[in-house]
Amino acid sequence: MDSRKLFPVICIADEAIDPDNSDVDKYSRERDPSLLKFLPGERPAIFHTIRLPTSVVLRSVERMNTEAEKFTMAFMFGVVKVENFVEEGRREPYTWAPEETIATPSAGKLSAITEEEMNLFTPAEILDVGSVIYQRAFLKKARKPLFVPQPTSVAACAARIAGYRLVAEQEALQQSNTEQAEQQAKTQDESGAEPTAASAAEAS
């Protein structure tokens, strides 16, 4: 694992985030984990990242043509490990780390995510986390970082929140319907168990 100081990043579209009790918008700009709260029993994937060496940024990342390509390249070189990673086919989350390293002329060895390993992550994770890694390379170390949210990540986050709230509304409606049905059944049972005087006279 890389010995540089690590900077934790949580994708703003992570399904563990509680959107009703988190300031996701502010987190997308400040990346302060204290701004996020998580759903009961859920743990977010935490990407531990490094500040990319200037030589890597200029010789490799900046040679890419589009922002998406630059963010992707930054993700490949900047992620050292992923805490609470959930891999398909495994029940329990674990700490994942790239298997490969690359040697650089002036920055020593860096972790390097392979093309095959990139398929373990969603486009939202790659672009969101990659954009943070990329932007940090250009920020002064002594200043509190402020980031520009990546549009694709913002859209993915909005879609995730909308889906979360739709499911919550459906569950609330289902719960309400269940309670009404139970109340009606209880009322019918009580009326059947204790017939009124009129109904008793009719029966006689």
URZITA-V488807 format. One record per residue. N is the residue number from 1. RES is the residue in three letters. D_LAST is the distance of its C-alpha to the last C-alpha in Angstrom with 2 decimals. Layout:
N:RES:D_LAST + N:RES:D_LAST
This chain:
1:MET:87.79 + 2:ASP:89.71 + 3:SER:91.10 + 4:ARG:90.90 + 5:LYS:88.51 + 6:LEU:85.13 + 7:PHE:82.97 + 8:PRO:79.21 + 9:VAL:77.39 + 10:ILE:73.69 + 11:CYS:72.82 + 12:ILE:70.92 + 13:ALA:68.49 + 14:ASP:67.66 + 15:GLU:63.95 + 16:ALA:63.90 + 17:ILE:64.67 + 18:ASP:61.89 + 19:PRO:62.57 + 20:ASP:60.48 + 21:ASN:62.48 + 22:SER:65.90 + 23:ASP:68.68 + 24:VAL:69.45 + 25:ASP:71.65 + 26:LYS:73.86 + 27:TYR:73.95 + 28:SER:75.19 + 29:ARG:78.18 + 30:GLU:78.89 + 31:ARG:77.55 + 32:ASP:76.69 + 33:PRO:73.99 + 34:SER:72.68 + 35:LEU:71.25 + 36:LEU:68.74 + 37:LYS:65.48 + 38:PHE:63.66 + 39:LEU:60.12 + 40:PRO:58.64 + 41:GLY:60.03 + 42:GLU:62.38 + 43:ARG:66.18 + 44:PRO:68.46 + 45:ALA:71.43 + 46:ILE:74.48 + 47:PHE:77.69 + 48:HIS:80.71 + 49:THR:83.60 + 50:ILE:87.29 + 51:ARG:89.49 + 52:LEU:91.31 + 53:PRO:95.09 + 54:THR:96.97 + 55:SER:98.91 + 56:VAL:95.74 + 57:VAL:94.36 + 58:LEU:97.57 + 59:ARG:98.52 + 60:SER:95.13 + 61:VAL:92.22 + 62:GLU:94.09 + 63:ARG:95.39 + 64:MET:91.95 + 65:ASN:91.50 + 66:THR:88.02 + 67:GLU:86.04 + 68:ALA:83.42 + 69:GLU:86.21 + 70:LYS:87.71 + 71:PHE:84.41 + 72:THR:83.83 + 73:MET:87.32 + 74:ALA:86.85 + 75:PHE:83.60 + 76:MET:85.42 + 77:PHE:88.20 + 78:GLY:86.39 + 79:VAL:83.35 + 80:VAL:84.27 + 81:LYS:80.87 + 82:VAL:77.15 + 83:GLU:74.93 + 84:ASN:71.25 + 85:PHE:72.05 + 86:VAL:69.28 + 87:GLU:70.64 + 88:GLU:68.66 + 89:GLY:67.82 + 90:ARG:68.08 + 91:ARG:65.12 + 92:GLU:66.95 + 93:PRO:69.18 + 94:TYR:72.83 + 95:THR:76.15 + 96:TRP:77.83 + 97:ALA:81.53 + 98:PRO:83.86 + 99:GLU:85.92 + 100:GLU:88.97 + 101:THR:91.60 + 102:ILE:94.41 + 103:ALA:97.82 + 104:THR:98.97 + 105:PRO:102.62 + 106:SER:102.08 + 107:ALA:98.61 + 108:GLY:98.58 + 109:LYS:95.61 + 110:LEU:92.28 + 111:SER:88.93 + 112:ALA:88.26 + 113:ILE:84.96 + 114:THR:85.59 + 115:GLU:84.33 + 116:GLU:82.02 + 117:GLU:80.62 + 118:MET:79.97 + 119:ASN:77.15 + 120:LEU:75.23 + 121:PHE:74.70 + 122:THR:73.00 + 123:PRO:75.08 + 124:ALA:73.46 + 125:GLU:74.62 + 126:ILE:78.10 + 127:LEU:78.72 + 128:ASP:77.17 + 129:VAL:78.84 + 130:GLY:81.98 + 131:SER:82.32 + 132:VAL:82.26 + 133:ILE:84.90 + 134:TYR:87.03 + 135:GLN:86.87 + 136:ARG:87.63 + 137:ALA:90.89 + 138:PHE:92.08 + 139:LEU:90.94 + 140:LYS:93.16 + 141:LYS:92.32 + 142:ALA:92.69 + 143:ARG:90.17 + 144:LYS:86.38 + 145:PRO:85.33 + 146:LEU:83.44 + 147:PHE:82.22 + 148:VAL:81.40 + 149:PRO:78.05 + 150:GLN:78.36 + 151:PRO:76.46 + 152:THR:74.97 + 153:SER:73.66 + 154:VAL:72.20 + 155:ALA:70.40 + 156:ALA:69.06 + 157:CYS:67.92 + 158:ALA:66.15 + 159:ALA:64.39 + 160:ARG:63.33 + 161:ILE:61.95 + 162:ALA:60.08 + 163:GLY:58.56 + 164:TYR:57.66 + 165:ARG:55.86 + 166:LEU:54.05 + 167:VAL:52.71 + 168:ALA:51.73 + 169:GLU:49.83 + 170:GLN:48.04 + 171:GLU:47.11 + 172:ALA:45.84 + 173:LEU:43.74 + 174:GLN:42.34 + 175:GLN:41.55 + 176:SER:39.82 + 177:ASN:37.71 + 178:THR:36.82 + 179:GLU:35.80 + 180:GLN:33.63 + 181:ALA:31.91 + 182:GLU:31.37 + 183:GLN:30.00 + 184:GLN:27.53 + 185:ALA:26.41 + 186:LYS:26.09 + 187:THR:24.02 + 188:GLN:21.60 + 189:ASP:21.39 + 190:GLU:20.76 + 191:SER:18.01 + 192:GLY:16.31 + 193:ALA:16.95 + 194:GLU:15.69 + 195:PRO:12.56 + 196:THR:12.65 + 197:ALA:10.65 + 198:ALA:10.02 + 199:SER:8.77 + 200:ALA:6.39 + 201:ALA:5.12 + 202:GLU:5.41 + 203:ALA:3.84 + 204:SER:0.00
